[in-house]
Amino acid sequence: MESEVPTTEVKSSKLISLEQSILTKSMKQDSRAFCSVYSHILGEEFRPYHGWPDSLKECIHGGLKFFFTDLKCLELTQKICPLKIFNIYNIYLFAIKHENKDILKFLDSSFPSKVNFLLIPLHYQMETNIGFYFNSLMRLGPRIIKHVIFFYFKLNLPQLKRLMASYKHVKCLGLQNCKLSIPTVPDFSKALKNCQIQDLNLSETGGPFKSDWKNNLKEFKNLVQGLASSPDLRLNLTTVRIESCRIKNEEAQEIFAENQLDKIKIIT
């Protein structure tokens, strides 16, 4: 009986190795197919890599930009599904303006498995129904490694909690030029357990045409108090950026100090 144990382990190891080999082959086939479709539709060459970049040059050329106001780009999202893109260093999703099933399908089936930096600017007028894409964007969270920035999002309190929970493992989280509704103090104690966020960028989100924290200071205070409810966030957060939010640095520091967050660097 004792000799059966290592035999079983060997078989299991071989099976895992075979599965990994098949997966790698499938990834490369999808990647080559994507490059072919990309070149055919957009008329330019895209060269992805199958590993992870270790130089600035690879970071730049590893990026992928989707301008959803461009008909060719929309055609590309139609053609590549259900091909999957792998290990893109940076990906930018511009102007998701209206409910579009092709964009939704792209997010659900073709989005890369690993991305270092994700930038998502919705249409600047915030006409987009974020609810149509919200669940898909939240499912992308674990695939983003270091940095994510959301522009022009309009979020209620439950959506804000879900978004921060989905991306709590990144180093830098940006909610820039967004409109947040925070009528009560959010409880992040469970939602942000094991939170790794070090840099929280809220630039312009408190501006007059967004959350308007100058005239709604209570909502800013609610947010800060909510952030303080997470022990792990308190431990890791080092910088909060509130440029163009019309809150003076001294005032912001006082609010943070009241919530035992006085060691955080505030940039105004």
Summary of the structure (lengths in Angstrom):
residues: 268
radius of gyration: 21.6
end to end distance: 69.3
largest distance: 75.5
contacts: 821
relative contact order: 0.07
helix: 43%
strand: 17%
